[in-house]
Amino acid sequence: MNTDWFTTLGDISGSTYETLVNAPPLLLFFTALSLPIVGWFVLHFYRNIARNVEAVFRILTYRVTETLGAWKTHLICRFRKLIPHRKSRTFDAAPQIEFDDLDLAVLRTAAALGPGLAINASDLAERFRLRPAQVQRSLNKLSNNKMLDFVMGSNDGFDNYRLTQLGTAFMSTWQRQPGRA
């Protein structure tokens, strides 16, 4: 068994002990006070080095991921050119909604009532001398097209409706057209 390192350690510790015993007490006192300060400086120095190494690593990681992402986007754009597209790239026009005479009569009646007043199918059926179900279908159609708005409460089992701002705007433009009033 090799015990040379043990004898070397004993020699070093012996010489250190002799140095400490022979040193003046004032030197030992200042050495004992300065060692924590030196240790603090060394600790902060190594912490700063560790922070800088971490920052460099994070910057490299960020730049590599950004570069890979840019390449990926570039390749996706290249592959999109190879995929066939529809010939027509125009948007479909909004569907035209046809209002019949009953719908326009319901809108005129709701506009004549004034803002905030409600109408229902039974009242309109009496006024137009139609069945309430026919008028209710017209009210539902106008409500689905945002011309009328549902109001809480009901009369005779039929829902109440009032004219919306869109319905008011539609009626005002309808009445301004020549030959429509």
C-alpha positions, 0 to 999 in steps of 0.5 A: 500500500502506498502511504507517501501521500500520508507522510507528505500531508503530515509534513505540510500540516507540521510546517503550517502549525509551526508557522502559526505558532511562531507568527505574531498574534496581531498578524493572526488577528488580521488574517482571521478578519480578512479571510471572510472578506476574501472568501466573499470576494471570491464567492461573488467573482465565481457567481458573476462568472456563472451568471455570464456563462448562463447568459451566454448559454441562454442567448445561444439557445434563443438564437438557435431556436429562432433560426430553426423557427425561421427555417421552418417557416421558410420551408412551410412557405416553399411547400405551400407553393407546391400544393395546388390551390383553388382557382378562385380566391375571391370571397363569396358575397353575402347572401341576399335576403328576400323580404316579402310583403308581409315582412315589410308590413311588419317592419313598417308597423314596428317602425310606426309604433316608435322606439321601444314599443313591442309588437307580437304575432296576435296583435299583428294578425288582427291588424292584417287579418291573417293567422298568427302562425303566419305572422310569427314565421315572419317575426322569426325571419326578421328576428333571425336577420337582426331586424327585430329583437326579442323582448321579455314577456309574452301575450297570448303565448306569442313572443314580443318583438321590437325594432332594432337599430339595424331595422330602423336603418333599413326602414329609413333607407327603404323609405328614402328610395323613390317609389317605395314610400 
